[in-house]
Amino acid sequence: VYANYVTPWNTSYGYFGQIPPIEPTPYQQLDIALIRSVNISGHIYYYNMTGKNNATLVNITFIRDKGTDYEASKTIEGNASYEIYLVPGIYTISASYFECNMNITYSYDRTIEVSESMRYDINLTKVRECALTLYWNKTENQTFEPINQGGSVSYNITVTNNGNDNDTFALSTLGVTNNGNPVEGWNVSFSKNTVTLSLNESETITVNITAPDNALADNNTITIKATSQNDTSAFDTTDLIVAVNRINDDINIECDEHEKWISPLESVDFVLSIENNGNNNENDLISLTVDPLPKGWNVSLDNYRPFILGESKATVTLTVTAPSNAKLDDYTNIYLYATLERNNTTVASNVLKAVVSFPDLTVKNITFSKSHPKIGESLTINATVCNLGNVNAFSSNGFEARFYVDDKLINTTYINQTTIMVGENITMFADWNTTGVEPGWRTVKVSVGAHNGTLDELNNNNNYATKFLLVGKEKAWWKLVAVIVGILACMGAVILIRKIRRRR
């Protein structure tokens, strides 16, 4: 119950409290205590930054700090005057503003002292809030037939401003997926890239979509995003669905190297790319088969039935093994087939070739740590062993390099590896002491081969290399020859000079 009384002397008194229960009798007298009150009045103004003052709803509540015994609250319409009576004292004033079409409440709290002749201004400042909805009527998709690869379709989407002020929204595409997997090549554009809307205003935007020439069949999802340019955290998304027709089934077998060298009883791998070039968006089962090879030859695949999604490919390794008695230049053709099991009519084929060849070990780059060692000195002989053949050299016992001086074996160096790859270079060395060697030019020879075994090679005549080395002093007859040549040269020069003088 709230009551206010004004005495003849223009003094205000008020009653704030709970009136005790009243029995329904014809007449009853109540004794209530009145408290001196102060008239509180004012005006409410709302300025919405557009020059117009709109009607609004403001709630102002006064709570006395001493407790809730004397509490008054009143709701006042916007642009209106308000009036209330309060007991003088300290109050907490709470003001809130709510406008339905903004879905937001603004509040203000302040402590004031209520007394006569007092004046306070209460300002409520609106905090901008950006919000929107992006909507596409999915039933609209039923009016469109599925498009073909490379085809186009247009959809309408609606952007609504749910914020508390005018706003501009930017449209963008987040991506395109098929069965949850990202796909590329789609082109998406808008009739307007940005749209400016007033409060609660909506606008329809046209989205133009073009599928790539290799678009996957069935439903493709295009995710559209609208974002407030005043607050990037305010955005909404919607998914557009575009169905693409299944146009064709197509598979293929690709291999970067159709022909490879192979050595007897050895294997070689062909890396295949099995391609599903159809536009279906399902994993297709593709069966791989190989025609029988000649006797002694073997072939295998690491996957005979790969699952491959449309517009995708899988890697399969084909391994061929040559017979132990294969001879140089023997070969086999490998006829490979792929069949799409879903219809058993879509096929692809390819032909590979394995040709028998041998390694070719040779020696090159013989060098000496000393170019002119003296008798009794030590030096190191270095040489490079390499495989110039078409296939790897294999020896179960490894390989060895032999070092000779004047056809006398001075060292055998073991090469501790069973395979020397094509083009591989291996540096070998051996130490040699010239003690007991006749001075003069010596022939150094280095050869390479299989250790405790034989090796078929393309050329068995280049398994070694030689180089001359001068050891100690040259023999006396070499010096005699040099002296005689020098004397003859001098005599010839003297005779030539005399002839020239006589002519003069």
VOGU-3710 file (C-alpha; in Angstrom, 3 decimals, decimal comma):
1> vyanyvtpwn> 0,000/0,000/0,000  1,276/3,375/-0,885  -0,375/6,612/0,218  0,549/10,255/0,391  -1,146/13,059/2,236  -0,656/16,791/1,843  -1,559/18,965/4,834  -3,157/22,378/4,533  0,256/23,878/5,201  1,643/22,284/1,978
11> tsygyfgqip> 3,689/19,821/3,946  3,856/16,239/2,573  3,537/13,159/4,683  3,647/9,622/3,423  2,898/6,098/4,547  5,039/3,223/3,362  4,402/-0,215/4,714  2,107/-3,209/5,043  -1,435/-2,454/6,293  -2,659/-5,146/8,701
21> pieptpyqql> -5,469/-7,463/7,539  -8,868/-5,736/7,359  -12,050/-7,621/8,108  -15,004/-6,959/5,757  -17,063/-4,811/8,124  -19,190/-1,741/7,383  -16,757/0,521/9,155  -13,283/0,128/10,569  -10,848/2,673/11,819  -7,092/2,303/11,145
31> dialirsvni> -4,426/4,139/13,021  -1,341/4,550/10,775  1,737/6,632/11,279  2,637/9,157/8,614  6,237/10,140/7,905  7,399/13,436/6,539  7,956/12,927/2,782  9,703/14,741/-0,022  8,229/15,121/-3,474  10,501/13,586/-6,151
41> sghiyyynmt> 9,644/14,525/-9,715  11,366/14,731/-13,079  11,238/14,083/-16,800  12,451/11,229/-19,015  14,076/11,851/-22,387  15,282/9,248/-24,871  17,527/10,266/-27,768  18,183/7,505/-30,306  20,908/9,244/-32,352  18,478/9,796/-35,231
51> gknnatlvni> 16,953/13,033/-34,014  13,789/11,326/-32,901  12,665/10,606/-29,342  10,859/7,295/-29,331  8,511/6,101/-26,650  10,207/3,811/-24,208  9,690/2,109/-20,894  11,821/3,135/-17,903  11,719/1,621/-14,448  13,080/3,710/-11,565
61> tfirdkgtdy> 13,383/2,146/-8,108  14,387/3,928/-4,883  15,686/1,769/-1,988  16,475/3,426/1,337  19,863/2,413/2,675  18,478/1,800/6,205  16,481/-1,124/4,960  13,508/-2,021/2,873  10,880/-0,601/5,231  10,567/2,490/3,113
71> easktiegna> 10,794/1,411/-0,489  9,037/2,892/-3,478  9,129/1,971/-7,123  7,371/3,381/-10,091  7,302/2,659/-13,844  7,152/5,690/-16,092  6,613/5,854/-19,836  9,266/7,551/-21,968  9,132/11,307/-22,597  6,867/11,599/-19,570
81> syeiylvpgi> 7,025/13,311/-16,229  7,118/11,258/-13,091  6,446/12,027/-9,423  6,969/10,103/-6,205  7,161/10,893/-2,464  10,028/9,592/-0,335  11,195/9,931/3,225  14,301/12,130/3,349  17,496/10,098/3,610  20,110/8,180/1,634
91> ytisasyfec> 18,763/6,026/-1,206  20,130/3,712/-3,829  18,462/4,535/-7,075  18,268/1,889/-9,767  17,159/2,725/-13,291  16,700/0,296/-16,117  15,649/0,736/-19,703  14,148/-1,943/-21,884  13,044/-1,673/-25,484  11,393/-4,817/-26,821
101> nmnitysydr> 12,678/-4,653/-30,364  16,260/-4,486/-29,109  16,164/-7,486/-26,760  18,477/-5,764/-24,320  18,242/-4,034/-20,941  20,400/-1,108/-19,840  20,713/-0,469/-16,103  22,199/2,183/-13,861  22,806/2,267/-10,091  23,629/5,345/-8,026
111> tievsesmry> 23,387/6,435/-4,366  21,735/9,802/-3,765  20,572/11,826/-0,804  16,887/12,630/-0,952  16,111/16,058/0,445  14,183/19,142/-0,483  15,474/21,284/-3,344  17,766/18,483/-4,627  18,417/17,779/-8,337  20,054/14,766/-10,031
121> dinltkvrec> 20,404/13,722/-13,636  20,303/9,988/-14,413  21,811/9,110/-17,804  21,352/5,702/-19,406  23,755/5,137/-22,303  22,964/2,464/-24,843  25,737/-0,088/-25,460  25,796/-1,208/-29,088  24,996/-4,860/-29,659  25,347/-6,433/-33,094
131> altlywnkte> 23,286/-9,494/-33,994  21,866/-11,061/-37,116  20,288/-14,141/-38,640  21,140/-15,671/-42,012  18,396/-17,859/-43,395  17,900/-20,127/-46,395  14,648/-21,945/-46,955  15,853/-25,500/-47,500  12,561/-26,561/-49,040  13,455/-24,194/-51,859
141> nqtfepinqg> 16,008/-26,760/-52,988  13,177/-29,062/-53,999  12,312/-26,721/-56,856  15,743/-27,246/-58,446  16,757/-30,291/-60,406  20,315/-31,583/-59,875  22,812/-29,779/-62,088  25,477/-31,291/-64,307  29,188/-30,871/-63,899  30,029/-27,268/-64,810
151> gsvsynitvt> 26,392/-26,235/-64,340  25,045/-23,270/-62,358  22,235/-22,575/-59,895  21,041/-19,520/-57,913  19,567/-19,472/-54,398  18,067/-16,669/-52,283  19,163/-16,097/-48,694  17,777/-13,593/-46,182  19,853/-11,411/-43,835  18,051/-9,889/-40,817
161> nngndndtfa> 19,455/-7,252/-38,459  18,674/-8,386/-34,885  21,004/-5,883/-33,236  20,097/-2,647/-31,500  21,363/-0,273/-34,185  21,805/0,051/-37,916  24,507/-2,310/-39,201  26,330/-3,442/-42,348  26,942/-7,121/-42,960  29,532/-8,706/-45,284
171> lstlgvtnng> 28,860/-11,973/-47,113  31,502/-14,635/-47,749  31,930/-18,339/-48,552  33,543/-20,602/-45,966  34,007/-23,509/-48,360  32,399/-26,419/-50,179  32,254/-30,004/-48,941  30,989/-33,325/-50,262  30,229/-35,939/-47,614  32,196/-33,793/-45,186
181> npvegwnvsf> 35,310/-33,734/-47,370  36,532/-30,375/-48,755  36,271/-30,005/-52,541  37,787/-27,372/-54,791  36,850/-25,552/-57,972  33,395/-24,222/-57,049  32,607/-20,586/-57,901  30,297/-18,664/-55,546  29,232/-15,015/-55,966  26,585/-12,724/-54,443
191> skntvtlsln> 24,225/-10,153/-55,919  25,590/-7,888/-53,148  28,728/-8,509/-51,127  27,556/-6,206/-48,308  24,118/-5,194/-47,084  23,173/-2,308/-44,744  20,075/-2,826/-42,597  18,099/-0,798/-40,066  16,710/-2,265/-36,839  14,782/-5,488/-37,533
201> esetitvnit> 15,152/-4,927/-41,276  15,710/-7,854/-43,641  16,993/-8,127/-47,203  17,161/-10,992/-49,691  20,488/-11,695/-51,415  20,956/-13,931/-54,461  23,778/-16,485/-54,310  25,067/-17,655/-57,710  26,822/-21,033/-57,659  28,751/-22,724/-60,498
211> apdnaladnn> 30,011/-26,300/-60,150  33,462/-27,266/-61,477  33,770/-29,507/-64,526  34,823/-32,379/-62,257  32,232/-31,827/-59,512  31,356/-34,861/-57,423  27,884/-36,287/-57,712  25,037/-36,046/-55,181  24,822/-33,313/-52,522  27,516/-30,668/-52,231
221> titikatsqn> 27,331/-28,266/-49,266  28,248/-24,586/-49,718  28,603/-22,771/-46,374  27,742/-19,050/-46,489  28,691/-16,595/-43,732  27,374/-13,107/-42,924  29,465/-10,975/-40,542  28,780/-7,613/-38,889  31,328/-5,028/-39,991  30,976/-3,321/-36,599
231> dtsafdttdl> 31,632/-6,483/-34,586  33,283/-9,451/-36,322  32,261/-11,734/-33,459  28,656/-11,241/-34,550  28,021/-13,585/-37,472  25,740/-16,320/-38,694  26,106/-19,124/-41,247  23,817/-21,210/-43,391  24,437/-24,234/-45,621  23,260/-24,330/-49,218
241> ivavnrindd> 22,841/-27,734/-50,843  23,596/-28,277/-54,536  22,970/-31,716/-56,050  25,150/-32,802/-59,000  24,217/-35,551/-61,434  26,331/-38,673/-61,739  27,513/-38,326/-65,333  30,193/-40,891/-66,021  32,337/-43,697/-64,678  35,980/-43,703/-65,701
251> iniecdehek> 39,122/-45,339/-64,348  42,757/-45,257/-65,443  46,163/-46,783/-64,689  49,194/-44,479/-64,738  52,887/-45,311/-64,244  55,776/-42,858/-64,557  58,219/-45,602/-65,639  56,777/-48,140/-68,073  60,095/-49,947/-68,593  62,694/-50,941/-66,017
261> wisplesvdf> 65,921/-52,943/-65,887  66,039/-56,114/-63,844  68,780/-58,614/-62,999  68,388/-62,404/-62,717  66,632/-63,591/-59,559  66,157/-59,962/-58,531  62,980/-57,884/-58,243  61,931/-54,464/-59,450  58,957/-52,316/-58,372  56,574/-50,378/-60,603
271> vlsienngnn> 54,668/-47,664/-58,701  51,150/-47,416/-60,146  48,542/-44,682/-59,785  45,053/-46,180/-59,982  42,676/-43,312/-60,795  38,914/-43,150/-60,304  37,979/-40,334/-62,688  34,219/-40,700/-62,312  32,285/-38,006/-60,455  30,595/-40,342/-57,974
281> nendlisltv> 31,124/-39,434/-54,344  31,412/-42,996/-53,081  34,366/-45,289/-52,551  34,442/-47,598/-55,562  36,067/-51,020/-55,435  38,490/-51,487/-58,349  39,805/-54,955/-59,197  43,393/-55,309/-60,545  44,574/-58,338/-62,544  47,743/-59,282/-64,465
291> dplpkgwnvs> 48,110/-61,686/-67,395  50,311/-64,753/-66,680  54,039/-64,146/-67,251  56,517/-66,480/-69,020  57,896/-69,416/-67,047  60,201/-68,363/-64,226  58,894/-64,791/-64,069  56,734/-63,743/-61,108  54,524/-60,714/-60,451  52,562/-59,492/-57,404
301> ldnyrpfilg> 50,568/-56,441/-56,267  50,461/-55,022/-52,760  46,725/-54,292/-53,213  44,552/-56,179/-55,682  41,265/-54,401/-54,797  41,755/-50,755/-53,720  38,791/-48,601/-52,606  38,970/-45,225/-54,384  36,679/-42,197/-54,082  35,508/-40,481/-57,262
311> eskatvtltv> 37,967/-37,881/-58,580  40,677/-39,514/-56,452  43,500/-41,993/-56,887  45,388/-44,669/-54,948  48,994/-45,842/-55,123  49,612/-49,555/-55,770  53,033/-51,221/-56,119  53,573/-53,981/-58,703  56,642/-56,172/-58,108  58,273/-58,285/-60,862
321> tapsnakldd> 60,933/-60,951/-60,211  63,172/-62,359/-62,966  64,151/-66,060/-63,156  67,607/-67,126/-61,996  68,582/-68,270/-65,490  67,567/-65,031/-67,219  70,054/-63,875/-69,822  71,116/-60,437/-70,917  68,368/-58,575/-72,809  65,673/-61,090/-71,882
331> ytniylyatl> 62,423/-59,251/-71,136  58,786/-59,720/-70,274  55,743/-57,551/-70,908  53,331/-57,161/-67,984  49,703/-56,655/-69,073  47,772/-55,000/-66,243  43,986/-54,495/-66,087  41,652/-52,541/-63,797  37,881/-53,149/-63,571  35,237/-51,089/-61,759
341> ernnttvasn> 33,437/-53,770/-59,749  30,243/-51,744/-59,405  29,385/-52,349/-63,050  32,156/-54,669/-64,354  32,102/-52,761/-67,642  34,347/-49,795/-66,878  37,913/-50,994/-67,477  41,438/-49,669/-68,000  44,728/-51,294/-68,965  48,434/-50,613/-69,197
351> vlkavvsfpd> 51,544/-52,464/-70,380  54,804/-52,504/-68,426  58,127/-54,024/-69,431  61,018/-55,540/-67,451  64,325/-56,044/-69,329  67,182/-58,176/-68,018  70,499/-56,390/-67,685  73,709/-56,741/-65,666  75,789/-54,468/-63,487  79,138/-53,110/-64,644
361> ltvknitfsk> 81,790/-52,613/-61,968  84,776/-50,505/-62,839  87,663/-48,611/-61,203  88,514/-44,935/-61,728  90,440/-42,052/-60,204  93,599/-43,799/-58,959  95,604/-41,317/-56,888  98,736/-41,474/-54,683  99,436/-39,707/-51,419  102,992/-39,082/-52,767
371> shpkigeslt> 103,627/-38,410/-56,432  107,387/-39,322/-56,311  108,163/-41,501/-53,273  111,718/-42,389/-52,388  112,903/-45,920/-51,859  111,853/-47,066/-48,384  108,981/-44,570/-48,048  105,331/-45,465/-47,509  102,378/-44,081/-49,428  98,622/-44,624/-49,801
381> inatvcnlgn> 97,021/-45,715/-53,035  93,411/-44,484/-53,450  90,868/-45,627/-56,029  87,125/-45,250/-56,675  84,951/-48,280/-57,372  81,664/-47,599/-59,167  78,777/-49,424/-60,842  78,175/-48,171/-64,390  75,606/-50,854/-65,214  71,827/-50,704/-65,516
391> vnafssngfe> 71,082/-52,732/-62,394  72,484/-53,077/-58,921  75,444/-55,397/-58,405  74,735/-58,117/-55,856  77,104/-60,522/-54,134  76,055/-62,449/-51,048  79,683/-62,486/-49,863  80,325/-58,807/-50,556  82,953/-57,357/-52,867  86,729/-56,740/-52,848
401> arfyvddkli> 89,263/-54,386/-54,394  92,733/-55,743/-55,228  95,849/-53,560/-55,436  98,848/-54,576/-57,613  102,284/-53,069/-58,303  103,908/-54,463/-61,455  101,312/-57,275/-61,405  102,282/-58,236/-57,866  99,367/-58,266/-55,379  100,152/-55,940/-52,473
411> nttyinqtti> 96,741/-55,675/-50,784  93,156/-56,962/-50,903  90,531/-54,640/-49,383  87,132/-56,099/-48,508  84,004/-54,091/-49,418  81,573/-54,943/-46,653  78,264/-54,616/-48,507  76,263/-57,093/-50,579  74,902/-54,544/-53,047  76,522/-51,778/-55,049
421> mvgenitmfa> 73,763/-49,540/-56,365  73,631/-48,209/-59,908  75,833/-45,099/-60,052  77,221/-45,670/-56,547  80,835/-44,661/-55,904  82,975/-46,306/-53,208  86,428/-45,006/-52,259  89,009/-47,711/-51,477  92,629/-47,403/-50,377  95,705/-49,498/-49,579
431> dwnttgvepg> 99,044/-48,645/-47,967  102,324/-49,624/-49,695  105,988/-49,367/-48,694  108,556/-49,027/-51,466  111,345/-50,836/-49,583  113,094/-53,318/-51,865  111,582/-51,861/-55,020  113,816/-51,032/-57,976  113,833/-47,287/-58,671  112,009/-46,134/-61,753
441> wrtvkvsvga> 108,489/-46,161/-63,154  106,141/-48,709/-61,552  102,705/-49,819/-62,823  99,932/-49,633/-60,219  96,752/-51,594/-60,933  93,442/-51,725/-58,975  90,678/-54,234/-59,779  87,220/-54,908/-58,321  84,972/-57,966/-58,222  82,818/-60,218/-56,101
451> hngtldelnn> 84,420/-61,613/-52,958  84,833/-65,412/-53,211  82,502/-65,564/-56,181  81,745/-64,475/-59,714  79,554/-61,701/-61,076  77,874/-61,407/-64,492  78,583/-57,982/-65,907  77,924/-55,992/-69,054  81,683/-55,618/-69,590  84,186/-57,847/-67,811
461> nnnyatkfll> 87,146/-56,033/-69,370  86,817/-52,779/-67,453  86,992/-54,146/-63,909  90,408/-52,585/-63,379  92,405/-49,414/-63,961  96,184/-48,719/-64,070  98,438/-45,749/-63,404  102,216/-45,192/-63,487  104,221/-44,102/-60,425  107,866/-42,949/-60,352
471> vgkekawwkl> 109,701/-44,479/-57,383  113,196/-43,297/-56,295  115,789/-42,077/-58,856  115,488/-42,651/-62,590  117,902/-45,243/-64,065  121,257/-43,999/-65,379  120,524/-44,841/-69,012  117,597/-42,454/-68,878  119,996/-39,755/-67,760  122,482/-40,705/-70,521
481> vavivgilac> 119,793/-40,422/-73,126  118,836/-37,019/-71,745  122,463/-35,813/-71,894  122,943/-37,031/-75,470  119,716/-35,337/-76,548  120,872/-32,140/-74,907  124,296/-32,227/-76,644  122,717/-32,831/-80,044  120,317/-29,984/-79,506  123,197/-27,623/-78,686
491> mgavilirki> 125,219/-28,709/-81,771  122,237/-28,129/-84,013  121,764/-24,666/-82,604  125,459/-23,734/-83,257  125,328/-24,950/-86,885  122,095/-23,007/-87,460  123,678/-19,781/-86,137  126,724/-20,124/-88,399  124,557/-20,602/-91,499  122,581/-17,499/-90,645
501> rrrr> 125,791/-15,403/-90,322  127,173/-16,615/-93,689  123,984/-15,537/-95,469  124,380/-12,069/-94,081
//
